[in-house]
Amino acid sequence: MTTPVLSVTDLTTSFLLEGTWRPVVRNVSFDIMPKETVAVVGESGSGKSMTALSIMRLLPSANSRISGQITLAGRDLLALSEPQMQAVRGNDVAMIFQEPMTSLNPAMTIGTQIAEALMWHKPLQRAEAEAETLRLLERVRIPAAKARFGEYPHRFSGGMRQRVMIAMALACRPSLLIADEPTTALDVTIQAQILALIKELQDEEDMSVLFITHDMGVVAEIADRTVVMLKGEAVETGPTERIFRVPEHPYTRALLAAVPQLGSMTGHARPMRFPVVDPATGGSDTPEETSDTVSPLGSPVLEVAHLTTRFDIRSGMMSRLTGRVHAVENVSFSVQPGETLALVGESGCGKSTIGRSIVRLVEADSGSVLVDGEDILRQKGRALHAMRQRVQMIFQDPFASLNPRMRVGDAIAEPLLQNGLADAAGARARAADLLERVGLPPEMSRRYPHEFSGGQRQRICIARALALQPNVIIADESVSALDASIKAQVINLMLDLQESLKLAYLFISHDMAVVERVSHRVAVMFLGEIVEIGPREAIFGNPQHPYTRKLLAAVPVPDPARQGRRRALNNDEIASPVRTLNYVPPLRQYRNVSPGHLVSMAGDGA
Amino acid sequence: MLRFLAFRIALIPLVALGVVTILFVIFKSVPGDQASIVAGATATQAEIENIRTMLGLDRPLTEQYVKHIVGLLSGDFGYSSTFRTNPLPNIMERVPATLLLMLSSIVVMTAVGLPAGVASAAFQNRWPDYLISSVVVALLAVPNFWLGMILIAVLSVQLGWLPSFGLTGALSLIMPTLALSARLIALVARMTRGVVIEEMRKDYARTARAKGLDRRTTLTRHVLRNAMIPIVTVVGLQAGFLLGGSVVVERLFAWPGIGDLLLTGISVRDYNLVQGITVLFVVGFLLINLIVEVLYTIINPRLRHG
C-alpha cells in the first residue's frame, strides 16, 4: 500500500478567546494519497480554512494552539521548529488563497514575487531564478509572460493574479498544494479556467491537492475524495462519488439538497422552491412549483426601453476625458406583475448598473424606465420619491447594508416615517408585522444588526424593502454572499412573498443555477448589452447565443460522474466595456427564436 | 510622471504669489505706521514724512504692490530697519544654519522613529512595545522649548558636556536637533507601529509567510515597503512643523538661523524682514511638499503607471 503524502490525525485547533480555549477544529482526521485531490467542504465557520492554516502552521502562535498529528512524508509537522517549518512552507507544501486581489504584494513586481520563492528555498542565482520564473509564468498560461514579468499586481485581473499565485505556489515543485477557496472570488468562466489549470498542472507535476471550498459543484468537479465539515468536525469522509450518491450524514444530505443544480428545472415551467431540509435527519420534502403568479395580460409594472448608462473615465492631472465605460448600452425589457426577470452575466457586464439606473442611484444617459406607465427618469423631487416607493432594492452584502447603530425595527420603520406614511406607533407596529412576515420574531425589532446572522440580516433587508409595499423589488446579488442552506431559505422566502404579494422581481445574479430556480424569464448580459432574453426554459434548454452557451458550460455541475469530461484550457479574459471616446455602439439586431425568445445577432466577441 | 512633476513645479510660483499677496494685504492692514517705526521714537513729523516718501509708502497701494512683487523677483526685499538696507544678504547668510538643523532633524527622526516603530510592531503587546510606546507618549506631550531647556540644564550646565548655544561645531548640533525632532520621532514611531501592524495582517503578508519566509524577512522585504506609503504622507504633512519649530528652538539655543532672525524682526516690527523670511518659509514648505510627492510616487507603483 502506498503511504499518504499528508496524514492528518486528530487535528484539534483552538483559539484563546476571552481567557478560554475554544476549539474551531475538533478531532479531524484524513489522508491525502500521492496525486490525489481531497476536498474539504463546509459552510462558513465550519473550520475548513482553519484546518488548512493549521497544516501550514500559519496561525498566530500567541492565541492559537494545535494538537494532534500532521504527518507530511513521514515527518510530523507539529513537532518541527519554526525554522524547520519555514523550509517546508512553499517548498514541500504550498498554498493559494481566496482573494487574488489582495494576496499579492502590491508594491512588488510579480516576477520578483515568484523568483523570491525560488531563491528562498533553492541555491539559485538571480538570473537562474528569473529564467525559471518566466517558465512558470508560461506554464500557468499568462499571455506575453516575458513582457509582464516586471509588472505590478494592479495591472492584472483577478483570474490572472490567481495564475500568478499558482505559479508562485508551484515554484519549488511542492508535493502538496493547499488551495483555500481559490475560485470563490472569480467569475464562473474564469473559475472554470483556474480549475482546469490546477487539474492539468497537478497531472504534470504528480502533485496532491487539498482543496478547500464551500461549493459542492466545485467538489464534484475536482475532488477524488471529500471531507465534509460541520462546526469544526469532519462529519463524513469518503470518495466523492460515494458522498454524492449515498450521503450518510444528515448534514451532507442537507448540504446536497440545498445545492442548486443546473438542469434540475427541465420540464418545469414556473419557479420552484428549494427543498426544505430537516437538519436532524437530512431528509427533505419534495418541493412543488410555485403557483402561477404572473399576469401576462395587462400592462407591465416595469418597462425599460433603450436604457443607456455610461461612465466617464478621466485621467491625467487635468482630468481629461480619456474614455467611457459603456456600462449599459441600449437595453430594453419589461417585467409583468408577479414575474421574476433575471439579469445574468459576469462582472462588468452592467447588470448591477441597470438596477441602479432604474432607481436612479446612478443617472442614465438616455432611455426610459416606465413604472406603472410613468417615466421614473423624468421625475423630480416629490414625484421621484413617490415613484421610488414602488421600486425597492435589496443589496448583496447584508452586513454592510444595515446601519450598525440603528435597531432593526427602526431600520424597517424608517422608510415609512421618511415618506410620511405612518406615525411612530404605526411604523413600529408595521415593522413588527414585517419581521413576522420574513420569518423573524417581532420581539427582535429592538435588537441591533450585529446580533443577527447573515441570513437573518438579509431577511431584515427584505422586510425593509417591503415596508413601502412596492410592486417591484430589485434584488442585486441578494443571495450571493450567503451559504447554500441559508441561500435556499432566503429564496424560498422570496418565492413565498411573490405568491402572497404578487411581487415582481428583477433578480440580478451571476449564479446560473440559482437563476434557473427562481426566474420566469432570463436576460443574459454581456458588455452592457442583452445578448439573449427569453423564457427561462428556452434560455437554459435551448441557448442560442455563444456567450450564453459559454456561461452555461462553465457552471460546475454537482455530479462527480461527469468529472472525466475535461475542458479545453483557455485563458480568455473577460472583455472590458471601456471604450474610446469616439466609439459608436453598433445597432444590434435581434433574431426571434421562439415567442419571447430573442437573440442578438452580433455573436462576435463572446 | 514627468508631466506630473512639471505641473507641480509650475504650481510653486503660483502658490508663492498667492501667499505673497495675502502677506502684503496683512502687513498693510496691521496697525502702526511703518515710516514712524523706521524713523524712530524721537523723529520729527518732517523726518517721518521724508522717510515715507523715500520708502515709497505715500504711493497708491497697487503701485506699492507691483513694486513689492517686482522687488521680490529681483531680490530686493525692501528696506529693513534692522539692517538699514535690503535684508536679503543677511537672510541668506543665515539659511545654511537652518537647513543644517532641519536636515539633521529629518535624519534623526527617520533613523530613530522608523526602527522604533517597527520594533514596537514586531514586539506588539510585549515589553519592548510597552517601553517604546511610553517614551512616544512622553515625547508627544513635551513641548520642544521645555525639552530644550531641560537639555541645557542637564547636559550643559550640570554635566558640561555640550555647548549651550550657538553653532560652534558638530557637538553644538546635538541639543537643538533633539529638541526639534523629539515630537517628530514620536510621531513617526507611533505611525509606523500602527501601519506595520495593519500591514502584517494583510493577505499578501500571509502569502509571504506561506512561501516559507520568516517573520523578519516578511517584515523587511514585504510589509515595510507598503507601510512606507502612508508613513511618508504623514511625515510630509508634518514637515511644516520643522519650519515652525525651528523658530522657537533657534531662539532657545541662539542658533544663527532664519527662525531666530524672524523673532528679532518681529520684536522690532521690521516688516520687510519678517515678510522676506515668511516668503522664504513658504517656498521652503512648497519644496518639501514636492519632495514628499516625488518620494510618494517612487514607493507606490500604482501612481507611477496607472
Contacts between the chains, C-beta under 8 A, distances in Angstrom:
chain1	res1	chain2	res2	distance
A	56	B	210	6.1
A	58	B	206	6.4
A	58	B	209	5.8
A	58	B	210	6.3
A	82	B	214	7.6
A	83	B	214	7.3
A	86	B	212	4.9
A	86	B	213	7.2
A	86	B	214	5.5
A	87	B	212	6.6
A	88	B	212	7.3
A	89	B	209	7.1
A	89	B	210	5.8
A	89	B	211	6.7
A	89	B	212	4.0
A	90	B	210	6.2
A	90	B	211	3.9
A	90	B	212	3.6
A	90	B	213	7.8
A	91	B	212	5.8
A	94	B	210	7.1
A	94	B	211	7.9
A	95	B	210	4.4
A	97	B	203	6.2
A	97	B	206	7.1
A	97	B	207	6.7
A	97	B	210	7.9
A	99	B	203	5.5
A	102	B	202	6.5
A	102	B	203	4.1
A	102	B	204	6.5
A	103	B	203	4.4
A	103	B	204	5.9
A	103	B	206	7.5
A	103	B	207	4.9
A	104	B	204	5.8
A	104	B	207	6.7
A	105	B	204	4.3
A	105	B	207	7.4
A	105	B	208	7.1
A	105	B	222	5.1
A	105	B	225	7.4
A	105	B	226	7.0
A	106	B	204	7.0
A	106	B	226	6.6
A	106	B	301	7.2
A	106	B	302	6.9
A	107	B	225	4.5
A	107	B	226	5.1
A	107	B	229	7.5
A	107	B	299	7.0
A	107	B	300	7.0
A	107	B	301	5.9
A	108	B	222	7.0
A	108	B	225	6.9
A	109	B	301	8.0
A	116	B	211	6.9
A	116	B	213	7.8
A	116	B	221	7.6
A	117	B	211	4.6
A	117	B	212	7.4
A	120	B	211	6.4
A	120	B	212	5.7
A	120	B	213	6.3
A	121	B	212	6.1
A	152	B	301	4.2
A	152	B	302	7.1
A	154	B	301	7.3
A	154	B	302	5.2
A	155	B	305	8.0
A	165	B	207	7.3
A	168	B	207	7.6
A	168	B	211	6.9
A	315	B	306	6.4
A	316	B	3	7.6
A	317	B	3	7.0
A	317	B	4	5.9
A	317	B	7	5.1
